[in-house]
Amino acid sequence: MQFDVIITIALKEGMLDPEARAIRNALEHLGIPTLSLSTARRFRLGLEAPTREEAEARARECCVRLLANPVIPRYESEVA
Amino acid sequence: MRFAVIRFGGSNCDLDTVHALEEVIGVPTDLVWYRDGLQREYDAVVLPGGFSYGDYLRAGAIAARTPIMADVIRHAEAGGLVLGICNGAQIGAESGLVPGVFTRNEVPRFVCRPAHLRVETAESPFTLLFKRGEVIRLPVAHGEGRYVAPPETIAHLNRERRVAFRYCGADGQVTADANPNGSADGIAGVLSEKRNVLVMMPHPERASELVLGSEDGRRIFESMIAHCCRSGKD
């Protein structure tokens, strides 16, 4: 079966996010103040797997082995 | 004695490093294309600076998963020396040779300037020709050089004296002002548990000739050579 997987990689809560800080400042310069802002990256994968569980496991493996460094990001994967 | 410098797609300090090793210091050095793997034994492997794979995903993340890194890890496990410089440090951290990770500078800009470093330990193959507490000057040039690790890991590294260098002022004081990227505890270079791997953001190969303004970096390479000679390899 083919599965569509969406993986989101974000920084752990409380981790310094210099990119988000720069973007917030730029929004403020545009006259749009924000209370908070964080960044994340989204990956969309097509996977072939015998079951949904297997697809979920493979998505987790993608996160653990490459997409998310265990020190900083947290990740979520969602099999569509 | 023979050193290897690995060239990944996007390495750009590989030739500078070969020049410093082979022409300035005089140690035979092979420039190894990453796809060729490590074809023979080396005394030391250097992962040079650059922007391997365009820093896609995270700096060093893609290069760290290339097959040649399995050879480099085997070389390190057998006690061989590995020096990761700048992007090479990011690759070394991403491949698990040392704990932690180098990520975006605190102030989101590329820093390119000379930096003072305090040598925190002379007990390593990379720093044995230095004195502990000595202040040296090497250039830094990076956008993702902020060292991050869990607090317990940092404490562990400090306890085991595995921080090789810290950013400091000319007087040797470690201050926030002297820290170019917001690294935890001013950490500029980290040793592995067995002390045979050093990853560092500053560039010793760019400070190996007086014409470049400093020879301090050369002593890191010379320390490695002295270590290899003491280990009975010549």
Interface residues (C-beta under 8 A of the other chain):
Chain A: M15 L16 P18 E19 R21 A22 R65 L66 L67 N69 V71 I72
Chain B: L57 R58 A61 R65 E94 G100 V101 T103 R104 N105 E106 V107 P108 R146 V148 A149 P150 G182
